[in-house]
Amino acid sequence: MFGFLKEKFSGLKNTVSNTAKTLVDNVLSNVDSTEEQYSEFTLDDIEDTLISADLGVGYSAELVDKLRSQKNSKPSELKQFLKNEFKQVLSDAGNTELNYKDGGVNIYFITGVNGAGKTTLIAKLAYKFKQEGKKVLIAAGDTFRAAAEEQLNIWSVRAGADIVRRDKADPASVVYEAIQKAKTENYDVILVDTAGRLQNKFNLMEELKKIKTVIDKQAPESLRESILVLDANTGQNGLQQAKIFGECVNLTCCALTKLDGSAKGAIILAIAKEMKIPVKLIGVGEKMEDLKPFNADDFINALFN
């Protein structure tokens, strides 16, 4: 058992190694640990490095102001200070376990911009639930991109899930049909795909609101999560996306794709701080098994150890 846990931690450490370098190693390199107190020059360097690591301007300034105000704070304690602060932010954002209830339909409303990795995340999530013995239905709500529907169809076959799709149909009507099918045929899970065309923000937001209304009316107790899918490489743009989607959908969590190899994983902390929503899933590779539950303690330890 210990060997498995060690291997698991080693894998996560490799996944976040680039983020650890930009967020932790680069910050600590600004500090002379033999000094008794921080100079203003050092504090400015720390702030600039945190910002460049995609932690966000406001959060970076807040951390440095806290260091500045703590008269007994020493440069040698910076690593532990950051570790404690990051742990607290992730804790304040909420529970990182994906919500699920036995004995009925569980709906997962999945949003995000095109190209963020929504389709493959849905497939991996379908596969995860299928491996747990659940009956899974995918609602192909991105109806105006034929390629998106076709790709989702291919992935659903690989995952062993069923799909409801209607080319060019009203997305809300597809979701309505999926809910009726799930109720009649006793599905455990509905994964709702949605469009992500930010170039026409108003239309997209209205479309998402309409889908949400259908879910609220047809299965008011079944919505488990509203998940925003973010590409880990987008950095601070991910925070802007979270704000936009949060305007019309009550986001409950994020899923971060392509975390493996990304140097911008600090966006997990920025979103937790700014939006008060947790990351619950991380994508760490191309395989079906490469969608992992996010564990805040493991993430922090992998960054700092």
Beta strands, then each sheet from edge to edge (+ up, - down):
strand 1: 106-111
strand 2: 136-140
strand 3: 162-164
strand 4: 189-193
strand 5: 223-231
strand 6: 253-257
strand 7: 279-283
strand 8: 291-293
sheet 1: 3+ 2+ 4+ 1+ 5+ 6+ 7+ 8-
end
